Amino acid sequence: MISDRAIIYPNVTLGPNCTVEDYAIIGAPPAGSGKAELKTVIGGNAVIRSHTVIYAGNMIGENFQTGNKANIRELNEIGDNVSIGTLSVIEHRVRIGSNVRIHTQVFVPEFTVLEEECWIGPNVVITNAKYPSSPGAKKELKGAHVKKNAIIGANSTLLPGVVIGCCALVGAGSVVTKDVPDCHVVGGNPARFLKDISTIKSYGHLLQALDGGRP
């Protein structure tokens, strides 16, 4: 079902059984591009909730969902079964793997990579400018790289270019200033090693999901 109050720009392809709610906008041209210059593709069974804005040039897989007022900039690659929560912002040139969950009010800047199955808690902020407003800052942007099955707790901040390893867990409210190895649990400001994720019984399934158990 596509609401007659939604705006769908030219050169947008929606798969079957998509729902687009009132006042959603899909395929909005970014600055400097023509009205139908960039192709936008969203796979089947998507649910685009009211007031979401999806700019042109996004390639999005099946079973995509947004909360209300999500904002997704141009030229992103998004896999299947991805959910982006209410008021979250995804900037341009971001890669998001399949089965990623992004909760409410998350900020994901340019050049971030979120691999398959990772989980981003509410109010997480990812940054990509080491020295904001400095000369050449725009040429040196580098987002975080969150690897498969990693979990980023609520209200955490990831500094530019950090790598969060497979099955790693970042505790709520942490500020991550350096890379987190696979399976490490970290927390605090700055985030420090606390223990191995294998010591948390509730996360045993994460290790089993990887080839050979531990990465």
C-alpha positions in Angstrom: 0.0 0.0 0.0 1.4 3.4 -1.0 -0.3 6.4 0.5 -1.5 9.0 -1.8 0.1 11.5 0.6 3.6 10.1 0.0 5.9 11.5 -2.6 7.6 9.0 -5.0 10.1 10.7 -7.4 10.9 9.4 -10.9 13.4 6.6 -11.3 12.3 4.8 -8.1 11.7 1.1 -8.2 9.7 -0.5 -5.4 9.5 -4.3 -5.0 6.2 -6.0 -4.4 4.1 -5.6 -1.3 5.7 -2.4 -0.1 4.0 -0.1 2.3 4.8 3.6 2.1 3.0 5.7 4.7 1.7 9.3 4.7 4.2 12.0 3.9 7.1 9.7 3.2 9.4 10.9 0.5 11.4 8.4 -1.7 14.0 9.3 -4.4 14.5 13.0 -3.4 17.4 14.3 -5.6 20.4 15.4 -3.6 22.0 18.8 -4.2 23.6 18.9 -7.6 21.7 16.1 -9.2 18.7 16.2 -11.6 15.2 15.0 -10.7 15.6 11.5 -12.1 19.4 11.3 -12.5 20.0 8.7 -9.7 18.2 5.4 -9.6 16.6 4.3 -6.3 15.7 0.6 -5.7 13.9 -0.7 -2.6 13.2 -4.5 -2.5 9.9 -6.1 -1.7 7.9 -6.1 1.6 9.4 -2.8 2.7 7.6 -0.7 5.3 8.5 3.0 5.0 6.8 4.8 7.9 5.4 8.3 7.8 7.7 11.3 7.3 10.7 9.1 6.3 12.9 10.7 3.7 15.0 8.5 1.4 17.2 10.3 -1.1 17.9 9.1 -4.6 20.7 6.7 -5.4 20.0 4.2 -2.6 20.1 0.4 -3.3 18.1 -1.3 -0.6 17.3 -5.0 -0.2 14.2 -6.9 0.8 12.1 -6.5 4.0 13.5 -3.0 4.7 11.8 -1.1 7.5 12.0 2.4 8.9 10.6 4.1 11.9 8.9 7.5 11.6 11.0 10.4 10.4 14.1 8.4 9.5 16.4 10.3 7.1 18.5 8.3 4.7 20.8 10.3 2.4 21.9 9.3 -1.1 24.2 6.6 -2.5 24.0 4.0 0.2 24.1 0.2 -0.1 21.7 -1.5 2.3 21.2 -5.3 2.5 18.1 -7.4 3.3 16.1 -7.4 6.5 17.5 -4.0 7.7 15.6 -1.9 10.2 16.3 1.8 10.8 14.6 3.4 13.8 12.6 6.5 14.3 14.6 9.8 13.9 17.8 8.0 12.9 20.0 9.6 10.3 22.1 7.7 7.7 24.4 9.9 5.8 25.6 9.2 2.2 28.0 6.5 1.0 27.3 4.2 3.9 27.4 0.4 3.6 25.0 -1.6 5.7 24.9 -5.4 5.5 21.9 -7.7 5.9 20.0 -8.2 9.1 21.3 -5.1 10.7 19.2 -3.4 13.4 19.6 0.3 13.9 17.6 1.7 16.8 16.0 5.1 17.5 17.9 8.4 17.1 21.2 6.8 15.8 23.6 8.9 13.7 25.6 7.1 11.0 27.9 9.4 9.0 29.5 9.1 5.6 31.9 6.2 4.9 30.7 4.0 7.8 30.5 0.3 7.3 28.0 -1.8 9.3 28.5 -5.5 8.6 25.8 -8.3 8.7 23.9 -9.0 11.9 25.3 -6.1 13.9 23.1 -4.3 16.4 23.3 -0.5 17.0 21.4 0.7 20.1 19.4 3.8 20.6 21.1 7.2 20.6 24.5 5.8 19.3 26.6 8.4 17.6 29.2 7.4 15.0 31.7 10.1 14.0 33.9 10.5 10.9 35.9 13.7 11.3 39.0 13.5 13.4 39.5 17.3 13.4 36.1 18.9 12.5 36.3 22.3 10.7 40.0 22.0 10.1 41.4 22.6 6.6 40.9 19.5 4.5 38.7 17.8 7.1 36.2 16.8 4.4 38.9 15.0 2.5 39.9 12.9 5.5 36.5 11.6 6.6 36.6 8.0 7.9 33.6 6.4 9.6 33.7 3.4 11.9 33.7 -0.2 10.7 31.4 -2.4 12.8 32.0 -6.0 12.0 29.6 -9.0 11.9 27.5 -9.7 15.1 29.0 -6.7 17.0 26.7 -5.0 19.5 26.9 -1.3 20.2 25.1 -0.3 23.5 22.8 2.7 23.9 24.3 6.2 24.0 27.7 5.1 22.9 30.0 7.2 20.7 32.4 5.7 18.2 35.3 7.9 17.1 36.4 8.2 13.5 37.9 5.1 11.9 37.6 2.7 14.8 37.0 -0.9 14.0 34.6 -2.9 16.2 35.5 -6.6 15.9 33.2 -9.5 15.2 31.0 -10.4 18.2 32.4 -7.5 20.2 30.2 -5.8 22.7 30.4 -2.1 23.5 28.7 -1.3 26.8 26.1 1.5 27.0 27.4 5.0 27.3 30.9 4.1 26.2 33.2 6.3 24.2 35.3 4.2 21.8 38.6 5.8 20.9 40.5 2.8 19.5 39.8 -0.5 17.8 38.0 -3.3 19.7 39.3 -6.8 19.0 36.9 -9.7 18.1 34.8 -11.0 21.0 36.0 -8.3 23.5 33.5 -6.6 25.8 34.5 -3.0 26.5 33.0 -0.1 28.4 33.6 3.3 29.9 35.1 6.6 28.7 37.5 5.9 27.1 36.3 2.4 26.6 38.5 -0.3 28.1 38.6 -4.1 28.0 36.3 -5.7 30.6 36.1 -9.4 29.6 35.6 -11.8 26.7 32.1 -12.2 25.3 32.3 -16.0 25.8 31.9 -15.4 29.5 28.3 -14.1 28.9 26.1 -17.1 28.4 23.3 -15.1 26.7 25.7 -14.4 23.8 26.8 -17.9 23.1 24.8 -17.9 19.9 27.0 -15.2 18.4 30.1 -17.3 18.6 28.2 -20.4 17.2 27.0 -18.3 14.2 30.6 -17.8 13.0 32.5 -20.4 11.1 34.5 -22.5 13.5 32.9 -20.9 16.6 35.2 -18.1 17.5 36.4 -15.7 14.7 
